[in-house]
Amino acid sequence: MPKKPTEDAASANDANADVAELGYEQARDELAAIVARLEGGTETLEESMRLWERGEALAAHCESWLNGAQQKIDAMTAED
């Protein structure tokens, strides 16, 4: 029996739960590796979708790190 789309989304979220624990450089490097694999075009559709979902989670995590760093910089420069 095929999975429902909501089941796929739930399992993707579970599979990417570890992303929140990664440092910026780790997430960035893994994202770059995923992009290279997807650009290679040799992955199956299922694997490509899994990689895409992980890449989205990694990109959001990196953006969060960068936004936090920018806020700290802004706060420090505002004090001066």
Short mmCIF file of the C-alpha atoms (twelve columns), coordinates in Angstrom:
data_MODEL
# 
_entry.id   MODEL 
# 
loop_
_atom_site.group_PDB 
_atom_site.id 
_atom_site.type_symbol 
_atom_site.label_atom_id 
_atom_site.label_alt_id 
_atom_site.label_comp_id 
_atom_site.label_asym_id 
_atom_site.label_seq_id 
_atom_site.Cartn_x 
_atom_site.Cartn_y 
_atom_site.Cartn_z 
_atom_site.pdbx_PDB_model_num 
ATOM 1  C CA . MET A 1  0.000  0.000  0.000   1 
ATOM 2  C CA . PRO A 2  1.532  3.398  -0.995  1 
ATOM 3  C CA . LYS A 3  2.183  5.983  1.680   1 
ATOM 4  C CA . LYS A 4  -0.033 9.030  1.890   1 
ATOM 5  C CA . PRO A 5  1.699  12.394 1.266   1 
ATOM 6  C CA . THR A 6  1.185  13.363 4.918   1 
ATOM 7  C CA . GLU A 7  2.942  10.169 5.997   1 
ATOM 8  C CA . ASP A 8  5.853  10.999 3.704   1 
ATOM 9  C CA . ALA A 9  6.105  14.517 5.165   1 
ATOM 10 C CA . ALA A 10 6.051  13.176 8.710   1 
ATOM 11 C CA . SER A 11 8.796  10.661 7.993   1 
ATOM 12 C CA . ALA A 12 10.863 13.364 6.239   1 
ATOM 13 C CA . ASN A 13 10.573 15.582 9.316   1 
ATOM 14 C CA . ASP A 14 11.698 12.682 11.516  1 
ATOM 15 C CA . ALA A 15 14.614 11.934 9.199   1 
ATOM 16 C CA . ASN A 16 15.749 15.564 9.327   1 
ATOM 17 C CA . ALA A 17 15.293 16.095 13.069  1 
ATOM 18 C CA . ASP A 18 19.074 15.955 13.578  1 
ATOM 19 C CA . VAL A 19 19.597 19.054 11.423  1 
ATOM 20 C CA . ALA A 20 18.833 21.323 14.401  1 
ATOM 21 C CA . GLU A 21 21.879 19.921 16.202  1 
ATOM 22 C CA . LEU A 22 24.341 20.735 13.404  1 
ATOM 23 C CA . GLY A 23 26.705 23.656 13.460  1 
ATOM 24 C CA . TYR A 24 26.627 26.132 10.595  1 
ATOM 25 C CA . GLU A 25 29.682 24.725 8.800   1 
ATOM 26 C CA . GLN A 26 28.453 21.147 9.106   1 
ATOM 27 C CA . ALA A 27 25.041 22.058 7.686   1 
ATOM 28 C CA . ARG A 28 26.581 24.151 4.891   1 
ATOM 29 C CA . ASP A 29 28.980 21.376 3.872   1 
ATOM 30 C CA . GLU A 30 26.251 18.734 3.867   1 
ATOM 31 C CA . LEU A 31 24.007 21.035 1.835   1 
ATOM 32 C CA . ALA A 32 26.786 21.550 -0.727  1 
ATOM 33 C CA . ALA A 33 27.238 17.765 -0.994  1 
ATOM 34 C CA . ILE A 34 23.511 17.285 -1.533  1 
ATOM 35 C CA . VAL A 35 23.451 19.922 -4.267  1 
ATOM 36 C CA . ALA A 36 26.345 18.165 -6.011  1 
ATOM 37 C CA . ARG A 37 24.535 14.812 -5.852  1 
ATOM 38 C CA . LEU A 38 21.320 16.302 -7.208  1 
ATOM 39 C CA . GLU A 39 23.164 18.096 -9.985  1 
ATOM 40 C CA . GLY A 40 24.811 14.790 -10.911 1 
ATOM 41 C CA . GLY A 41 21.409 13.475 -11.938 1 
ATOM 42 C CA . THR A 42 22.155 9.861  -11.067 1 
ATOM 43 C CA . GLU A 43 19.838 9.512  -8.063  1 
ATOM 44 C CA . THR A 44 16.470 7.807  -8.245  1 
ATOM 45 C CA . LEU A 45 13.375 9.953  -7.981  1 
ATOM 46 C CA . GLU A 46 12.747 8.742  -4.442  1 
ATOM 47 C CA . GLU A 47 16.318 9.467  -3.354  1 
ATOM 48 C CA . SER A 48 16.243 12.849 -5.092  1 
ATOM 49 C CA . MET A 49 13.100 13.786 -3.176  1 
ATOM 50 C CA . ARG A 50 14.667 12.660 0.115   1 
ATOM 51 C CA . LEU A 51 17.793 14.660 -0.639  1 
ATOM 52 C CA . TRP A 52 15.727 17.708 -1.655  1 
ATOM 53 C CA . GLU A 53 13.786 17.618 1.624   1 
ATOM 54 C CA . ARG A 54 16.989 17.312 3.642   1 
ATOM 55 C CA . GLY A 55 18.508 20.130 1.629   1 
ATOM 56 C CA . GLU A 56 15.535 22.352 2.411   1 
ATOM 57 C CA . ALA A 57 15.936 21.602 6.127   1 
ATOM 58 C CA . LEU A 58 19.672 22.308 5.956   1 
ATOM 59 C CA . ALA A 59 19.160 25.567 4.044   1 
ATOM 60 C CA . ALA A 60 16.613 26.777 6.602   1 
ATOM 61 C CA . HIS A 61 19.007 25.864 9.422   1 
ATOM 62 C CA . CYS A 62 21.864 27.772 7.769   1 
ATOM 63 C CA . GLU A 63 19.631 30.785 7.233   1 
ATOM 64 C CA . SER A 64 18.661 30.705 10.907  1 
ATOM 65 C CA . TRP A 65 22.328 30.644 11.943  1 
ATOM 66 C CA . LEU A 66 23.133 33.573 9.649   1 
ATOM 67 C CA . ASN A 67 20.145 35.595 10.844  1 
ATOM 68 C CA . GLY A 68 21.204 35.039 14.441  1 
ATOM 69 C CA . ALA A 69 24.754 36.145 13.678  1 
ATOM 70 C CA . GLN A 70 23.456 39.262 11.912  1 
ATOM 71 C CA . GLN A 71 21.283 40.132 14.902  1 
ATOM 72 C CA . LYS A 72 24.288 39.833 17.235  1 
ATOM 73 C CA . ILE A 73 26.382 42.048 14.973  1 
ATOM 74 C CA . ASP A 74 23.586 44.609 14.748  1 
ATOM 75 C CA . ALA A 75 23.207 44.621 18.533  1 
ATOM 76 C CA . MET A 76 26.932 45.075 19.086  1 
ATOM 77 C CA . THR A 77 27.261 47.878 16.550  1 
ATOM 78 C CA . ALA A 78 24.167 49.642 17.923  1 
ATOM 79 C CA . GLU A 79 25.821 49.788 21.362  1 
ATOM 80 C CA . ASP A 80 28.834 51.674 19.988  1 
# 
